[in-house]
Amino acid sequence: MGRPKKTAPGIGERLISLQYPGEKQGDFAQRIGVAVGTIGNYVRGDREPSTDFLLRLRNKTGVDLNWLLTGEGHEPAKPVQFVNNQHQDTGRRNAKNAPVLGLASCGLDGWARMDGSKFRAELPKSIENDPDAFAVISKGESMQPFGIYEGYLCYCSPATELLIGDIVCVERKGDDGEISLTIKKLGMIGHGAYEIIGYMPLKESLSAASHAKQSQELFWETVHIDDVERISVVTHIHTRPSAY
């Protein structure tokens, strides 16, 4: 008889919360680069996470280790839905697709100009009826705590209700009329502006003695509403845009 599944309160519960919706524990372990049994031991509370595991987890997800170990610090926002080729219904007929607008900056380098990519992406079923849905390719590191790494395909739905704390794609029109894009977390709306949030890049190394106190610093940017052409909720991410 197999060992009964259980989740230990505290670290175990917080570790489980880092999985994408619908992501199996084995897929999560593969994404982090450890054995599935290792994840299971930590989730059940049979063992304490090793320093090597914590470093791997932080580098792969951007999680605040202080929050993971103590429950204090920067709690990750709810992850956007994970889309993987092997989980998609590729035989679905009349599948709808959307334009890929180009690169969207996720880092300190600001905004990326919309280049009007020539390819299209099949939409996830939950947003296929949004006629304005589109996709962008992420550029930069500041959204890693939310599972968005450079080169990921991010699906955006202008029709989805906008809430504080959502991951959003902001389209801004410049003085020259050109559109530029960024992906950030929506922090606040008010006084004629949006406050959007990113995370500073992680440090290269972290000692075992200090890992519990390490947290990723935030940076904020104010964008005037009059300059915003459109703001859309990032509803799904795809790790392999080259599949399109």
MOFEN-V270865 format. One record per residue. N is the residue number from 1. SS is DSSP state (~ for helix, > for strand, _ for the rest). PSI is psi in degrees with one decimal (none if undefined). Layout:
n:N ss:SS psi:PSI
n:N ss:SS psi:PSI
//
This chain:
n:1 ss:_ psi:133.7
n:2 ss:_ psi:160.7
n:3 ss:_ psi:131.7
n:4 ss:_ psi:142.3
n:5 ss:_ psi:136.3
n:6 ss:_ psi:160.3
n:7 ss:_ psi:122.2
n:8 ss:_ psi:140.4
n:9 ss:_ psi:159.3
n:10 ss:_ psi:-119.5
n:11 ss:~ psi:-42.2
n:12 ss:~ psi:-46.7
n:13 ss:~ psi:-41.0
n:14 ss:~ psi:-34.2
n:15 ss:~ psi:-43.6
n:16 ss:~ psi:-36.1
n:17 ss:_ psi:-14.4
n:18 ss:_ psi:-11.7
n:19 ss:_ psi:145.0
n:20 ss:_ psi:152.9
n:21 ss:_ psi:127.3
n:22 ss:_ psi:-2.1
n:23 ss:_ psi:128.7
n:24 ss:_ psi:156.7
n:25 ss:~ psi:-34.4
n:26 ss:~ psi:-38.9
n:27 ss:~ psi:-37.7
n:28 ss:~ psi:-44.3
n:29 ss:~ psi:-41.8
n:30 ss:~ psi:-38.3
n:31 ss:~ psi:-36.7
n:32 ss:~ psi:-30.2
n:33 ss:_ psi:32.8
n:34 ss:_ psi:169.2
n:35 ss:_ psi:147.8
n:36 ss:~ psi:-31.4
n:37 ss:~ psi:-31.7
n:38 ss:~ psi:-47.1
n:39 ss:~ psi:-44.5
n:40 ss:~ psi:-41.4
n:41 ss:~ psi:-40.9
n:42 ss:~ psi:-37.6
n:43 ss:~ psi:-40.6
n:44 ss:~ psi:-14.9
n:45 ss:_ psi:14.9
n:46 ss:_ psi:-27.5
n:47 ss:_ psi:156.5
n:48 ss:_ psi:140.6
n:49 ss:_ psi:135.9
n:50 ss:_ psi:162.3
n:51 ss:~ psi:-40.7
n:52 ss:~ psi:-42.4
n:53 ss:~ psi:-43.9
n:54 ss:~ psi:-40.6
n:55 ss:~ psi:-42.1
n:56 ss:~ psi:-45.7
n:57 ss:~ psi:-44.1
n:58 ss:~ psi:-42.5
n:59 ss:~ psi:-29.7
n:60 ss:~ psi:-33.0
n:61 ss:~ psi:-17.8
n:62 ss:_ psi:13.4
n:63 ss:_ psi:144.7
n:64 ss:_ psi:112.1
n:65 ss:~ psi:-28.6
n:66 ss:~ psi:-42.0
n:67 ss:~ psi:-44.1
n:68 ss:~ psi:-43.4
n:69 ss:~ psi:-29.6
n:70 ss:~ psi:-15.7
n:71 ss:_ psi:0.2
n:72 ss:_ psi:158.6
n:73 ss:_ psi:-154.0
n:74 ss:_ psi:105.8
n:75 ss:_ psi:130.2
n:76 ss:_ psi:145.7
n:77 ss:_ psi:163.1
n:78 ss:_ psi:131.3
n:79 ss:_ psi:148.4
n:80 ss:_ psi:160.3
n:81 ss:> psi:134.9
n:82 ss:> psi:130.9
n:83 ss:> psi:129.6
n:84 ss:_ psi:142.1
n:85 ss:~ psi:-43.9
n:86 ss:~ psi:-13.4
n:87 ss:~ psi:-6.3
n:88 ss:_ psi:149.6
n:89 ss:_ psi:85.3
n:90 ss:_ psi:-12.9
n:91 ss:_ psi:3.2
n:92 ss:_ psi:127.3
n:93 ss:_ psi:157.2
n:94 ss:_ psi:32.8
n:95 ss:_ psi:139.3
n:96 ss:_ psi:148.7
n:97 ss:> psi:168.2
n:98 ss:> psi:156.9
n:99 ss:> psi:148.1
n:100 ss:> psi:115.4
n:101 ss:> psi:-17.1
n:102 ss:> psi:-152.9
n:103 ss:> psi:144.3
n:104 ss:> psi:122.0
n:105 ss:> psi:135.6
n:106 ss:_ psi:9.1
n:107 ss:_ psi:-166.3
n:108 ss:_ psi:-12.0
n:109 ss:_ psi:5.3
n:110 ss:_ psi:-114.6
n:111 ss:_ psi:152.7
n:112 ss:> psi:135.9
n:113 ss:> psi:136.3
n:114 ss:_ psi:123.6
n:115 ss:_ psi:-0.3
n:116 ss:_ psi:61.4
n:117 ss:_ psi:148.9
n:118 ss:_ psi:-3.1
n:119 ss:_ psi:165.8
n:120 ss:> psi:159.9
n:121 ss:> psi:136.7
n:122 ss:> psi:130.7
n:123 ss:_ psi:143.5
n:124 ss:_ psi:149.1
n:125 ss:~ psi:-34.8
n:126 ss:~ psi:-18.7
n:127 ss:~ psi:14.3
n:128 ss:_ psi:-15.7
n:129 ss:_ psi:3.7
n:130 ss:_ psi:109.1
n:131 ss:_ psi:-17.6
n:132 ss:_ psi:5.2
n:133 ss:_ psi:149.1
n:134 ss:> psi:178.7
n:135 ss:> psi:154.6
n:136 ss:> psi:162.4
n:137 ss:> psi:125.3
n:138 ss:> psi:145.9
n:139 ss:> psi:119.3
n:140 ss:_ psi:-178.5
n:141 ss:_ psi:-6.9
n:142 ss:_ psi:-12.5
n:143 ss:_ psi:13.1
n:144 ss:~ psi:-35.2
n:145 ss:~ psi:-15.7
n:146 ss:~ psi:15.3
n:147 ss:_ psi:12.6
n:148 ss:_ psi:109.9
n:149 ss:_ psi:164.7
n:150 ss:_ psi:133.4
n:151 ss:_ psi:-1.6
n:152 ss:_ psi:148.1
n:153 ss:> psi:123.7
n:154 ss:> psi:122.3
n:155 ss:> psi:135.4
n:156 ss:> psi:138.2
n:157 ss:> psi:103.7
n:158 ss:_ psi:-23.3
n:159 ss:_ psi:-14.8
n:160 ss:_ psi:135.7
n:161 ss:_ psi:133.2
n:162 ss:_ psi:125.9
n:163 ss:_ psi:148.3
n:164 ss:_ psi:133.8
n:165 ss:_ psi:-10.2
n:166 ss:_ psi:152.2
n:167 ss:> psi:127.7
n:168 ss:> psi:155.1
n:169 ss:> psi:121.1
n:170 ss:> psi:128.5
n:171 ss:> psi:121.7
n:172 ss:> psi:134.8
n:173 ss:> psi:127.5
n:174 ss:_ psi:175.7
n:175 ss:_ psi:-26.1
n:176 ss:_ psi:2.7
n:177 ss:_ psi:-5.1
n:178 ss:_ psi:147.5
n:179 ss:> psi:134.8
n:180 ss:> psi:157.3
n:181 ss:> psi:146.9
n:182 ss:> psi:151.3
n:183 ss:> psi:124.2
n:184 ss:> psi:175.6
n:185 ss:> psi:135.4
n:186 ss:> psi:116.8
n:187 ss:> psi:-37.4
n:188 ss:> psi:150.4
n:189 ss:> psi:126.3
n:190 ss:> psi:159.9
n:191 ss:_ psi:37.6
n:192 ss:_ psi:21.4
n:193 ss:> psi:158.0
n:194 ss:> psi:138.1
n:195 ss:> psi:121.9
n:196 ss:> psi:150.1
n:197 ss:> psi:140.2
n:198 ss:> psi:172.1
n:199 ss:> psi:135.6
n:200 ss:_ psi:152.6
n:201 ss:_ psi:146.5
n:202 ss:_ psi:151.2
n:203 ss:_ psi:154.7
n:204 ss:_ psi:-37.4
n:205 ss:_ psi:160.2
n:206 ss:_ psi:124.0
n:207 ss:_ psi:153.7
n:208 ss:_ psi:-31.3
n:209 ss:_ psi:-23.8
n:210 ss:_ psi:-0.5
n:211 ss:~ psi:-31.1
n:212 ss:~ psi:-18.4
n:213 ss:~ psi:-4.4
n:214 ss:_ psi:133.4
n:215 ss:_ psi:152.1
n:216 ss:_ psi:128.5
n:217 ss:_ psi:148.5
n:218 ss:> psi:154.9
n:219 ss:> psi:146.1
n:220 ss:> psi:149.5
n:221 ss:> psi:138.4
n:222 ss:> psi:128.0
n:223 ss:> psi:120.3
n:224 ss:> psi:136.1
n:225 ss:~ psi:-36.0
n:226 ss:~ psi:-22.8
n:227 ss:~ psi:-9.2
n:228 ss:> psi:119.6
n:229 ss:> psi:-40.2
n:230 ss:> psi:146.6
n:231 ss:> psi:129.3
n:232 ss:> psi:145.5
n:233 ss:> psi:131.3
n:234 ss:> psi:112.1
n:235 ss:> psi:-27.3
n:236 ss:> psi:154.9
n:237 ss:> psi:153.6
n:238 ss:> psi:131.7
n:239 ss:_ psi:-7.8
n:240 ss:_ psi:71.2
n:241 ss:~ psi:-22.5
n:242 ss:~ psi:-16.7
n:243 ss:~ psi:-15.5
n:244 ss:_ psi:none
//
